[in-house]
Amino acid sequence: MTPMQRWTLTATVLSSAVVFLDSTVVNVALPRISRDLPSSLFGGLEAQSYVYNGYLLTLASLLILAGALSDAYGRKRVFGIGLIGFALTSLLCGVAPSMEWLIVARLLQGASGALLVPGALALIGAGFAPSEQGRAFGIWSSASAAMTIIGPTVGGVLVDGAGWRWAFLLNLPLLVFALVALSRIEGADSRLAEETRFDWLGATVIALAVGGLAFGGIRGQERNWQDLSAFIALGVGAVATLAFVPLMRSSKHPLVPLSLFHSRNFAVINLSTFLIYGALYVSGYYQAIFLQGTLGYTALAAGLSGLPTGVLLALFSARVGALSAKYGLRVFLTLGPGLMALGMLWLARLPEGSAAWTARIADPSSLIPSSGYLTDVLPGLLVFGSGLVLLVAPLTTGLMASVPPGRTGLGSAINNAISRVGPQLAGAVIFIFITSSFYASLSQQTGLDGYSSAVRKQFAPLSAPVAPVSPSQQAAARAASHGAFSRAMLLCATLLVGGAAVNGFGLQRDSNP
């Protein structure tokens, strides 16, 4: 690996790491943030949702625009703007005096992050020969995926130790180092022809499409599908999505050339991404809630429980990326989601008596995993993590190999946008399913009216009751949560099997990068 390639990997890995880390690190810090920061406009849970989902919303909505800007105006230039923007908005988050300030800063942070993710893959594609890209994308994928998974662990450590503000302030030295590395990269600022006009109308429509679908899914789950704005947002997103294809077909300089989808592998990989990442993020979200709300894990223990998956990614993704370049992508992209589905099936059978793991920094002896975790939770996570290792690097390698060199920023942005819309839409469907399952079971066991607002305020799927309840109601809620979680994992496994089938039957046999 040349010095230039090392600087490229340093800049892209660090920048992508903080983007993915900030999508999950805040999860376990939200209750503490809500207690520390005053808010004159929002209630506690609503404000927490905006802090978390506002970041994801602007990140998803602007990814395709950012990828097109990267190809049109220079990868290095746009990437540098993203680094500076993310550093400034991280500082704004870290010093936030109120919840409203933090929400606005998180929205801007997500917009800055959108400039970084597609640019990172485009820089790697420009800096490495095709024969070297598998290993390079493996290194990038392992770092990015590992940061996403260990985010809750980092958040738990910071919340219990230095304080939640450091979850944002720790970004600053990493981003400064990434800027230094970027300044050492030469020859990466290729761009489309100067006379090409940028398609701002297409950029607006695609932002409405992705943003509408993502916001509709988020809002619907927040308000238990009782808020008209969720359906309006989904409708706007759906109409914009339908309008986008004829708009691109009629445009002289389309934001997204439809010829990209003439590549069979590009189309197949994006379809499987929608299914697989829908399952990946939804399962992670529900696992975190279930471990704490139903099994009684502390925030730190819930974060630590996912570390084995992060370790597997860090150790083996680069190697798997190199192997996929040698042996082809199809076997990895079929077997990987298949193993992930088996891990979900294991978690679906968690017994109700699973022992809680209550790890605490102040009590070193509690950091030793419980027998319940080792026998009930860990095996499923190891199988799931093994499948994820087989998936992430080959997926990125195959995606980047399926688009023309001048469109790598746009190609990666499309895939990243799909990977963020998929979880919102899959999450909306699964949320409706497990919520109805939970309240039906609770009503059957206790005689409570699961449709009444009072019961829904008192009991929530996978979570502990809001206020003290009788032992029989506590047991009924726990049993109902176990059933709902099991069904959620089964639905996630179904999505993963679908993704494996799409790759197995859809990818070309000679799909070596």
N, C-alpha and C positions, 0 to 999 in steps of 0.2 A: 504494500500500500504506500503510495507516494505521500509526501507531506501535504500536498494540496488536498488529497482525498481525506487525510486525517482531519484537516481543518474543516472540510465539508461535513464530515460526520459529526464533528464536535458541535458545529453551529446548528445543524439540523436536529441532532438528538437532544441537545439542551433545550432548544426552543420548543420542540414538540413535547418534550417531557413536561415542561411547565404548563403547556396548554392542556394536556390530558390530566395532569395532576390537579389542576385547578377545577376540573370538571367533577372531581370526586372528593378532594381533600376537605371541602367545606361541609360535606354531608354530616359528619359527626359533630361539627362545630356549631351547627345552626341553633340548637337550643341555648347554648351559651351566648352566642351572638344576640339572640332575641332578648335575653335577660340583660345584657350589657348596654345595648343601644336603644335609645328612646325612639318612638315612632308616633307621629301625630296623624298619620293617614291610614295605616294598615294595622290589622290585628296580628297577633303573634304568628300563627300558622301561615296566614296569607303572606306576611312579610318574608318569612323563611322560604316559602315557595318561590317568591320573586327573586330572592337572592340566588337560589340554586338554578331555577329554570330560566331566569332572564339571561344569564350567561350562555346557557345552551341554546337559547332561542336565537340570539344575534349571531352566535357562532355558526349555527346551521343555516340561517337565512342568507348569510353573506358569503358562504364558502364558494359557490359557483362564480359569483361576481369576482371574488378575490382571485380565484384560479385563472379566470379570463384576463384580469388586470395583470397578473404575473406574466402570462404569455405575451400580452400586448405591449407592456411597458418595461419589461425587464425583471427577471426573477430576483436577482440580487437586490435591486432597488426596492421593489415591493416588499421583499422579505425584511430588509432593513427597517423600513417604515413600520412593519408589524412588530419587530423587536422593540423599537423605541416606544411605540404605543402601548405594548403590553407591559413594559416596565413602568411607564407613567401611571397607567390605570391600576397596576398592582399596588403602587405607592398610595394612590387615592383610596383603594380598598383598605389598606393597612392602617390608615389614619382616620378612617370614617368616623365622624362624631354622631351620626344618626343613621337609622335604618334607611331613610330615603336617600341619603348620600351614598350608602353602600350599594343600594339597588341600581342607581344610575351608573356608579363606577363599574359594577359587574356587567351591565349592558355594554358599556364601552370596552371593557376587557374582552368580552366575547367577540366584538367587532374586530379588535386588534388580533385576536387569536385566529380569526378567519384568514388573515393575511399570511399566517405562518404555516399552517398545515399543508396546503397544496404546494406552497413554495418549497417546503422542505423536500418533498418527494421529487419535485422538478429539479432541484439542485443536485440531489443524489443521482438522478438519471443523467444529468449533464456531466457529472464529474467521474462516472464510472463506466467502463466498457460493458457491453451486454453480458459478457461472461463473468464479470465481477459484480453485477448488480444484485444477484441472488443473495450473496453474503452481506452486501451493504444494506439491502432492504431488511435482511434478517436482523442485523444489529439495530437498525432504526425501529423496526417493529417490536423487538423484544423490549427496548427501553420504553417506548411509548405505551405498550400494553402493560408492562410491569408497573409504570407510574400510575396508570389508571386503576390498577388493582390494589396497589399498596397505598393509594391516596387515603382511604379511611384509616389505615394504620397510622400514617403520618399525622392525620388530623386528630386521632385519639391521643397520640403522644403530646402534640402541641396543646390541645385543649386542657389536658391534665397537668401539663408542665408550664411551658413558657407563655402560653396564651394564644387565643385564636388569631390575633393580628399577625403573628409570625407565619401563619399559613400563606399570607400574601407577601409579606416583606422578604421572606426567604427567596422569592423569585428574583429579586434585584441582582444579587451577585451572579446568579446563573445566567441571567439575560445579558449582563455586562460582558461576561466571558464569551457568550455566544456572539455578541457584536464584534469583539476582538477577533474571534475566529472567522467571522464573515468578512472582515476587512482583509484577511489574508487570501481569500479565494479570488482567483482571476479567471476570466474567460467564461463566466457563468451567466452573463447578462444578455444572452441571446433573446431576441424578441421578434414578433411578427413584422411584416413589412410596414414601413413608415406610413404608406398611403392607406393602410387598412383602417377603416373607421370603427370606433368602438360602439357596440350595440347597447346603448343605455336603455332603450325600451325593453329589449330582451332581458337585461339585468334586473329591471324593475319587476317584470312579470315573473321571473324565476324566484326573486326574493319573496314576492307575494305567495307564490306556490309553496315553496318550502316553509316559509314563515307561517303561512296560514295553517298548513297541515300540522306543523309542530306545535303552534300555539293552541290550536283546537284540541289536540290530544292532551296537552298539559292542562288546559283550563277545564276540560271536561272531567278529568280525574280529580282535580282540586275541588270542584263543586258537585261531585257525584252526578254529573250529567243533568244538573238542574238549572244550568245557566245558559241562556239563549246565545250568549256571545261565543261559546264554544262551537256551536253548530254554525253560526255565521262565519267564524274563522275557517272551519273545515270546508264550508261552501265556497268561500273566497279561494282557498287553496286548491280545491278541486277544479273550479272554473279556470283559474290561472294555469293549472297543470294541463288541462285540455286545450287551452288556447295557445300554449307554448309551442306545440309541435307545428301547427299551421303558420304561426308567426315566424318560427325559424326557417320553415320551408320557403316563405315568401321574402325573407330578408336577404339583401345583397351581401351583408357582412354579419351573418348570424353569430350570436354569442356562443351558442352550442351547435356546431355543424352536425347535422343529423348523420353525416357520413361516418362519424365516430361509431355509431351503433351498427354500421355495416360489418364491423368486426364482430364475429360470433363470440369470441372469448370476452370482449369488452361487455357485450350485452349479457352474457351468461354470468360473469363475475358480479356485475351490478345487481342482477336479480337475486343471486345467492347471498350477496351482502345484505340486501334488504331483509331476508329471512333470518340469516345467521346472527346479524348484529341486533335485530329485534329481540331474539332470544337471549343473546349475551348480556345486554344491558338490563333488560327487564328482570332476568333471573338474578343478577347481582343486586339490583335494587330491592327486590322482595326478600332475598336472603338476609340482607342487612337489617331490614325491619323485623323479620321473623326471629332471627337470632336474639335480638334485643327485646322485642316486645312479647314474644311467646316463650322462648327458652330462657330468657333472663340474663343474657350475656351483657357485660358492660360495653360501652362504646369502644374501648381499647381492645377487648377480647374479640368483638365482632370484626374489628379491623385486622387484628392479628390472624384471625381464622383464614383469611384469604392469602396470607403470605406464601404458602406452598406453591400456589399457582404463579405468583410473581417470580419466585425463585426458579421454577421450571422454565419460564419464558426467558429470564436473564441468562440461564445456563445453556439453553439448547436452540433458541430461535435462529441465531446466526448459522449454526451448523445445519439446521433444517433448510434454511434459505439456500445454502450452497448445494445441498443434496437435491432440492427441487429443480435447481438449474441444470443438474446433471441427469436426473431421471424423469423429468417432466412434472407438470403441476397437478394433473388430474387425480393421481392416487392420493396425494397429500390433501387436496381440497375436497376429496370424498371421505377419506378416512378420518380427517380431523373433526368435522362436524358430527360424524357418526359417533366418535368417542365422546364428544361433548354431550351428545344426547344420552349416552349411557350414564354419564355422571349426573345428569339431571334426573334420570330414572332412579338412581341410587338415593338422591336427596328427597325424591318424592315419597320414599318409604321410611323417612325418619320416624322412629317411634315416639309416642307422646312422652315417654319417660326419659328422653335425652337429657343428660345432666348439663347444667349451665356451666360455662367457663367464665369466671368473673375476674379476669386479669386486671390488676391495678399496679400502676407504677410504684406507689408507696409500699406495696407488699410484694417483694420479689418472688416469694414462694408461690404467689397466685399466677405468675407468668408461666408456670408449668401447665400444659394442656390437661384438661380433665379426661377421664376415661371415656365419657360420653362423646366428647369431641373426637377422640382418636378412633373410636369404633363406629360412630354413627355419621359424623360430618366429614372427616378428613378423607376417607376412601373415595367418596363421591367427588370431592374437590380435586383429588389427584388425577382421577380419570378425566374429569372435565379439563383440568390444566394440561394434561398430555395432549388432548385433542386440540386445545387452543394453540399449543406450540406447533403442531403440524399445520395449523391454518394460517396464522397471521403473516408470516414472511412470504410463503408461496402466493397468498392472495394479493399482496402488494406487488410482488414481482410480476405475476401474471397480468395484473391490471396495467402496470406501466409498460409492459412489453406489447400490450394490445392497442396502444395509441401512438400516433405519429410523434416524433421527437419535438416538434414545435407546439404540440398540444398537451404536453405532460402536466402542466399546471392545471389546465382545465379538466383533463381526465381524472386526475387525483381528486380535484375538488368535487366533481360529480359523484364519485364513489364515496367521499367523506360525507357529502350532504345526504346521500341515500342511507349511510350508516347511522345518521342521526334522526332522520325522519322515520326509519323503520322502527326504532324503539318506541317512539311516541305513538304510532298507530298500533303496533302490537301491544303496547302497554295499555292503550285505551280499551282494546278488545278484552285483554286478560283481566284488566281491572273490573270491567262490568261482570265478567264471568265469576271471578272469585268473590266479589262483593255480594252478588246474589246468592252464591253458594254459602257464604259465611252467615248471612242473616237468615237464610232459610234453615240452616242447621241450628242456629241459636234459637230461633223461634220454636222449632220442633222440640228442643230439649228443655226450654225454660218457659214456654208459653208467652214470651214477650212478643210484641208486635215489631218485627224487623223493619217495617216500612215507616214507623213513626220517627219523627225528628229527634225525640228525646232519647230513644234507644240508640240511634245512630250517632248521637253526640257522646253517649256513654260508652259504646262499644265500637271498635273499628277492627277490620280484618288484620290479623297478624300482630296486633298491638295489645298492650295491657289496657284494661278498662281505665277510663279517665279518673274515676273516683272509686273509693272502696265499694265492693259489692259482696254479696253473700258467697260463701265457699262453693255452693252448687252452681251459681252463675259464673263464678271464676273458672270452675272446671269446664262448664259448658262452652264458655268463650275460648278457652284454650283448645278444646277438642274441635270447635268450629274453625279455629285458625289453622290447626294442623291439617284439616281437610282442605281448606282453601289453598294453603301453601302447596299441598300435594298436587292439587289440580293445576296450579300455576306452573309447577315444574313439569308436569305432563304436557301442558300446552307448549312450553318452551322446547321440550324434547321433540315435539311434533314439528315445530318450525325448523329445528336443527336437522332433522331427518329430511325435511323438504329441501333445505339448502344443500345437503349432501347429494340428494338425488338430482337436483338441478346441475350441480357440477359434474357428477358422474356421467350423466347422459348428455349434457350439453357441451362440455368442453371438447375441443378438438383433440384427437388422440396424440397428435404430434405437438402438444402445447408446451414445448420447452421454450423458455424465454429466448 
